Amino acid sequence: MDEPPGVGFEETVDRNGAFPRLGDEQRARLHAVGEVRRVESGEVLFREGDPGYDFFLIESGAVTIVQGYGRENRVIAVQGPHRFLGEINLLTGSPPYLSAVVRDPGEVVQVSADRLRALVADNEELSNLILRAYLARREILIDIGAGVKLVGSRYSQCTRRLREFLARNRMPFQWMDLEDDEEADALLQALGISAAETPVVISGEDVLRNPSNAEVARLLGFGSRGDPPPMCDLVIVGAGPAGLAAAVYGASEGLDTQVIDKIAFGGQASTSARIENYLGFPTGISGSELAERATLQARRFGARMVVPGCAVGLAADDGHYTIELSDGQVVNGRTVIVATGAQYRKLDLPELERFEGVGVYYAATQTEAQMCAGDPAVIVGGGNSAGQAAMYLSHHAASCRLMIRGGDLGKSMSRYLIDELENRPEVELMTYTEIVELKGGQSLEAVVVVDNRTGARRELEARALFVFIGADPHTDWLRDHVAMDEHCFLITGRDLQGDQLDAHVDRRPLFLETSRPGIFAVGDVHSGSIKRVASAVGEGSMAVRLVHQRIASR
Ligand SMILES: Cc1cc2nc3c(=O)[nH]c(=O)nc-3n(C[C@H](O)[C@H](O)[C@H](O)COP(=O)(O)OP(=O)(O)OC[C@H]3O[C@@H](n4cnc5c(N)ncnc54)[C@H](O)[C@@H]3O)c2cc1C
């Protein structure tokens, strides 16, 4: 018989609470709800791609977590006595993307995923320990590029789309760049796939050739499955902080709640490397962790979370609304919360699109930081997002230039960030500077800048350009249905004027209610919003009380 994977490996060291050992009391709780059984060397406890899996506590022996079991046999971790198996996908009910194979025989306690979820809901200490471990494991898997494989060229738009989709959904994946990874070629040959059929996504035995985002979501099992009910109490469009807050409060207060998002749960906030000004997190929290926690919380209360689901149209119908999605499906809701946020503006430059994703970026997450590691980077913008990006990227890029059109960062950036930037010599501030041209072959190589006081031009080497210059709301799909301000943000409550109120029979919209009764706008999409995570969360939660009020008034 072949040796099980992991022979000769040391047990994986605990990092950031990813692989804790449980104490006697915690194990006793698991014994009370699980089944104790003996396991033999080589036994597979769960396999990547299984529709779901159970929770395992190891009492004795050792288990190897392995990617591509039987083919690649990449050892990801070895877990020994009193540790437990699993990852975030156990809590969300998605398939595992790694396999667990017993290396040393011993005894395990097996607990069904449903029982585990019930147990942790009741036990704060165990719940915190498991959740922290699972979040830390996800972080490690993303860092080491475990999980599904994406094979495609860095110059392909579709590869970029899939990388963004996987990264925004915090799916661990290994990107194999056809341009310089010999193993990528070998893998394609072994699977009989031509370069023209790439990008491909490979998970276990499944291979998707140039899939849509929806196909990848289905394969990896994120987002709720199945059709929505004929009528929901509340449909939330957009799952950034505002939409997620509305989902947590809506579902926890007994509303039948459906959430749709066109890309990923967490919105813009999930692209923030560190949110430092959110109440209750004195040392900051990464946007993705905040999003992950909020999504789990909304699901736990019973909200149905669908991704990708892009709203493209709205129709009003006899006391309810029908939201049309880009794939032709519809979702009906008695009330709607619009939380679609805003999208960052683009620079008006020739050939900008050619460089998008291959040098020009609108977020500064781990993915983009990898793309410009060791290279010169330029950041444009004077707001907090530009400042945070500069701080973060200065740890990865060879040099970091922050450019603003004016002469004073203090007009648009928080003082704490300006102080941090001033203490970071790796970041060079360039005032009165505008980019007028992008240069490069297949990817960005340089930018031409002009001093807007003197007209002097210079060319600067730049492999990455990060643009943070304000935002436009995602409201195209609501045009002609609800009142908007001159920049297309949604007007609500007392800011609505005379003829904008026709749809309101009593002509009194509630706070946060748009010109259509029962449609609310929260977060960045709302006219005059503060554009902060905390205010988006506040509005999302407040809107739920108003939803109850509107339903009761009908
Ligand atoms: C890099 C960066 C750093 C930031 N740092 C901070 C910070 O430190 N502190 C702070 O307070 N704020 C910060 N912000 C601002 C903060 O993230 C936003 O104010 C907040 O995310 C707004 O939340 P929202 O839910 O209103 O919108 P968003 O977060 O923009 O979410 C909107 C969601 O709607 C979805 N959507 C859009 N259109 C559709 C459609 N038609 N159908 C379905 N779904 C749709 C989008 O995919 C998105 O997920 C930062 C922003 C960025 C980009």
The ligand as an SDF file (V2000), in Angstrom:
LIG
                    3D

 53 58  0  0  0  0  0  0  0  0999 V2000
   -9.3430   50.8540   -0.5570 C   0  0  0  0  0  0  0  0  0  0  0  0
  -10.4170   51.4300    0.3330 C   0  0  0  0  0  0  0  0  0  0  0  0
  -10.1500   51.6740    1.6720 C   0  0  0  0  0  0  0  0  0  0  0  0
  -11.1420   52.1890    2.5140 C   0  0  0  0  0  0  0  0  0  0  0  0
  -10.8520   52.3700    3.8300 N   0  0  0  0  0  0  0  0  0  0  0  0
  -11.7960   52.8250    4.6840 C   0  0  0  0  0  0  0  0  0  0  0  0
  -11.5150   52.9720    6.0720 C   0  0  0  0  0  0  0  0  0  0  0  0
  -10.4120   52.7020    6.5320 O   0  0  0  0  0  0  0  0  0  0  0  0
  -12.5030   53.4080    6.8840 N   0  0  0  0  0  0  0  0  0  0  0  0
  -13.7440   53.7160    6.4200 C   0  0  0  0  0  0  0  0  0  0  0  0
  -14.5980   54.0620    7.2210 O   0  0  0  0  0  0  0  0  0  0  0  0
  -14.0440   53.5830    5.1070 N   0  0  0  0  0  0  0  0  0  0  0  0
  -13.1040   53.1540    4.2200 C   0  0  0  0  0  0  0  0  0  0  0  0
  -13.3780   53.0240    2.8840 N   0  0  0  0  0  0  0  0  0  0  0  0
  -14.7080   53.4120    2.4160 C   0  0  0  0  0  0  0  0  0  0  0  0
  -15.7040   52.2950    2.7040 C   0  0  0  0  0  0  0  0  0  0  0  0
  -15.1720   51.0700    2.2750 O   0  0  0  0  0  0  0  0  0  0  0  0
  -17.0300   52.5720    2.0330 C   0  0  0  0  0  0  0  0  0  0  0  0
  -17.5360   53.7890    2.5040 O   0  0  0  0  0  0  0  0  0  0  0  0
  -18.0250   51.4530    2.3380 C   0  0  0  0  0  0  0  0  0  0  0  0
  -17.5410   50.2240    1.8360 O   0  0  0  0  0  0  0  0  0  0  0  0
  -19.3780   51.7530    1.7100 C   0  0  0  0  0  0  0  0  0  0  0  0
  -20.1940   50.6640    1.9260 O   0  0  0  0  0  0  0  0  0  0  0  0
  -21.4750   50.3730    1.0150 P   0  0  0  0  0  0  0  0  0  0  0  0
  -22.0210   49.1000    1.5350 O   0  0  0  0  0  0  0  0  0  0  0  0
  -22.3310   51.5520    0.9690 O   0  0  0  0  0  0  0  0  0  0  0  0
  -20.9200   50.1910   -0.4660 O   0  0  0  0  0  0  0  0  0  0  0  0
  -19.8140   49.2490   -1.0990 P   0  0  0  0  0  0  0  0  0  0  0  0
  -18.8280   48.8390   -0.0740 O   0  0  0  0  0  0  0  0  0  0  0  0
  -19.3290   49.9800   -2.2950 O   0  0  0  0  0  0  0  0  0  0  0  0
  -20.6130   47.9510   -1.5490 O   0  0  0  0  0  0  0  0  0  0  0  0
  -21.5120   47.9870   -2.6120 C   0  0  0  0  0  0  0  0  0  0  0  0
  -21.7410   46.5850   -3.1250 C   0  0  0  0  0  0  0  0  0  0  0  0
  -22.7810   46.6190   -4.0910 O   0  0  0  0  0  0  0  0  0  0  0  0
  -22.4740   45.7310   -5.1480 C   0  0  0  0  0  0  0  0  0  0  0  0
  -23.2110   46.1570   -6.3430 N   0  0  0  0  0  0  0  0  0  0  0  0
  -23.0340   47.2690   -7.0820 C   0  0  0  0  0  0  0  0  0  0  0  0
  -23.9260   47.3180   -8.0900 N   0  0  0  0  0  0  0  0  0  0  0  0
  -24.6750   46.2030   -8.0050 C   0  0  0  0  0  0  0  0  0  0  0  0
  -25.7550   45.6860   -8.7610 C   0  0  0  0  0  0  0  0  0  0  0  0
  -26.2490   46.3300   -9.8140 N   0  0  0  0  0  0  0  0  0  0  0  0
  -26.2910   44.5010   -8.3880 N   0  0  0  0  0  0  0  0  0  0  0  0
  -25.8120   43.8210   -7.3050 C   0  0  0  0  0  0  0  0  0  0  0  0
  -24.7810   44.2820   -6.5600 N   0  0  0  0  0  0  0  0  0  0  0  0
  -24.2250   45.4620   -6.8940 C   0  0  0  0  0  0  0  0  0  0  0  0
  -20.9620   45.8530   -5.2930 C   0  0  0  0  0  0  0  0  0  0  0  0
  -20.4270   44.6810   -5.9200 O   0  0  0  0  0  0  0  0  0  0  0  0
  -20.5310   45.9990   -3.8450 C   0  0  0  0  0  0  0  0  0  0  0  0
  -20.2000   44.7630   -3.2570 O   0  0  0  0  0  0  0  0  0  0  0  0
  -12.4160   52.5020    2.0060 C   0  0  0  0  0  0  0  0  0  0  0  0
  -12.6900   52.2610    0.6540 C   0  0  0  0  0  0  0  0  0  0  0  0
  -11.7020   51.7280   -0.1790 C   0  0  0  0  0  0  0  0  0  0  0  0
  -12.0090   51.4380   -1.6120 C   0  0  0  0  0  0  0  0  0  0  0  0
  1  2  1  0
  2  3  1  0
  2 52  2  0
  3  4  2  0
  4  5  1  0
  4 50  1  0
  5  6  2  0
  6  7  1  0
  6 13  1  0
  7  8  2  0
  7  9  1  0
  9 10  1  0
 10 11  2  0
 10 12  1  0
 12 13  2  0
 13 14  1  0
 14 15  1  0
 14 50  1  0
 15 16  1  0
 16 17  1  0
 16 18  1  0
 18 19  1  0
 18 20  1  0
 20 21  1  0
 20 22  1  0
 22 23  1  0
 23 24  1  0
 24 25  2  0
 24 26  1  0
 24 27  1  0
 27 28  1  0
 28 29  2  0
 28 30  1  0
 28 31  1  0
 31 32  1  0
 32 33  1  0
 33 34  1  0
 33 48  1  0
 34 35  1  0
 35 36  1  0
 35 46  1  0
 36 37  1  0
 36 45  1  0
 37 38  2  0
 38 39  1  0
 39 40  1  0
 39 45  2  0
 40 41  1  0
 40 42  2  0
 42 43  1  0
 43 44  2  0
 44 45  1  0
 46 47  1  0
 46 48  1  0
 48 49  1  0
 50 51  2  0
 51 52  1  0
 52 53  1  0
M  END
$$$$
